[in-house]
Every structure is written in structure tokens, then in C-alpha cells.
Amino acid sequence: MFATPAFAQAAGAPGAGAAFAQFLPIILIFVIFYFLLIRPQQKKMKEHRAMVDALRRGDEVITSGGIIGKVSKVQDDGKVEVEIADGVKVKIVKHTISQVLNKTEPAAN
């Protein structure tokens, strides 16, 4: 087993371009995840936060548990009092409201 000149040559050090080319697929995966998963989720969260902040007395809402009721009182500490039947009121956390069915118009002065 003799070493031929082709095997005896030392391998050249990889250049900066080769190192970047190795990380390019990983970078592309993160960019795709950002645009397909992270960004739409942030947009959805922002819309939900705006919906919850705009809640008023008289709005008909659906909670994440599937309960349909009418907002009777909006409290400052992140809670809402919802009337689910005649004379039956429950306090729920604002962010558990998943949808607003009927929006009430603000009272004209």
C-alpha cells in the first residue's frame, strides 16, 4: 500500500462561502417557519386582543367553553360578567371569550 500523490495531498480548508452554504438550509427553514407559523399566529393574537379590549355591555359572546351569553358588566381587572340565562350571571376571564356574535352600538349622546 503505497501512498499515491493524489491521496497524499492535504485537503484544503473550507472557505467562508462553503460554511455559509452549509447553514443556508437551516436559515431557510427558520424563515419559512416565521412566515408560515409565527407571523400568522401573532396576527391572530393581535386581532383577538383587540376584540377582547372592545367588549361592551350588551355584546353577545361565545366563550371558549361554548357558553353563549350577553355581557352585562365589563370589569377593569380582566373579568367580564356574562348573563347566560334570565337572572343567571357568571364571571369569566376576558381572554376566554372566543367570538363576539352581536356587537352593540355605542349610546348616542
C-alpha positions in Angstrom: 0.0 0.0 0.0 1.8 2.9 -1.3 0.6 6.5 -1.0 -0.1 8.0 -4.3 0.3 11.7 -4.9 -3.5 12.1 -5.1 -4.0 10.6 -1.6 -1.0 12.4 -0.1 -2.3 15.9 -0.8 -3.8 17.6 2.2 -7.4 18.7 1.9 -7.9 22.4 1.6 -9.6 24.3 4.3 -13.3 25.2 3.5 -13.8 28.8 2.6 -16.4 31.2 4.1 -18.7 30.5 1.2 -18.8 26.8 1.9 -19.6 27.4 5.6 -22.5 29.7 4.6 -23.7 27.2 2.1 -24.0 24.6 4.9 -26.1 26.9 7.1 -28.3 28.1 4.2 -30.9 25.3 4.5 -31.3 25.9 8.3 -31.7 29.6 7.7 -34.3 29.0 5.0 -36.2 26.7 7.4 -36.4 29.4 10.0 -37.6 32.0 7.5 -40.3 29.6 6.3 -41.4 28.9 9.9 -41.6 32.6 10.6 -43.8 33.4 7.6 -46.0 30.3 7.7 -46.4 29.7 11.5 -45.1 32.5 13.8 -46.3 35.6 11.9 -49.9 34.4 11.3 -50.2 33.4 14.9 -49.1 36.8 16.1 -51.6 38.5 13.8 -54.4 36.2 15.2 -53.4 37.0 18.8 -53.4 40.8 18.0 -56.9 40.6 16.5 -58.2 38.6 19.5 -56.7 41.1 21.9 -58.4 44.0 20.0 -61.7 42.1 20.0 -61.5 41.5 23.8 -60.5 45.1 24.5 -63.5 46.3 22.5 -66.1 44.4 24.6 -69.0 46.4 25.9 -72.1 45.8 27.8 -74.8 44.2 25.7 -72.5 42.3 23.4 -73.5 38.7 22.7 -70.4 36.4 23.1 -69.3 32.8 22.9 -66.8 31.6 25.4 -64.1 29.0 24.7 -66.2 26.5 26.6 -69.1 27.0 24.2 -71.3 29.1 26.5 -73.3 31.8 24.7 -74.3 34.8 26.8 -74.7 38.5 26.9 -72.1 40.8 28.5 -73.8 42.5 31.5 -70.7 44.1 33.0 -67.1 44.7 32.0 -64.7 44.9 34.9 -61.2 46.5 34.9 -59.4 43.6 36.3 -59.7 41.4 33.2 -63.1 39.9 34.1 -66.5 40.1 32.4 -69.9 39.3 33.9 -71.9 37.4 31.3 -75.6 36.6 31.6 -76.2 33.1 30.3 -79.9 32.9 31.2 -82.5 35.1 32.8 -81.1 36.1 36.2 -78.0 33.7 35.9 -74.8 35.7 35.7 -71.3 34.3 35.7 -67.9 36.0 35.9 -65.4 34.9 33.3 -61.9 36.0 32.3 -61.9 38.3 29.2 -59.5 36.2 27.2 -61.7 33.1 27.4 -64.1 34.8 25.0 -63.6 33.3 21.6 -66.1 35.2 19.5 -68.5 38.1 19.6 -71.8 37.3 17.9 -73.7 40.6 18.1 -72.0 43.9 18.7 -74.0 46.6 20.3 -73.8 50.2 19.1 -72.5 52.8 21.5 -75.1 55.0 23.0 -75.5 58.4 21.2 -75.3 61.4 23.4 
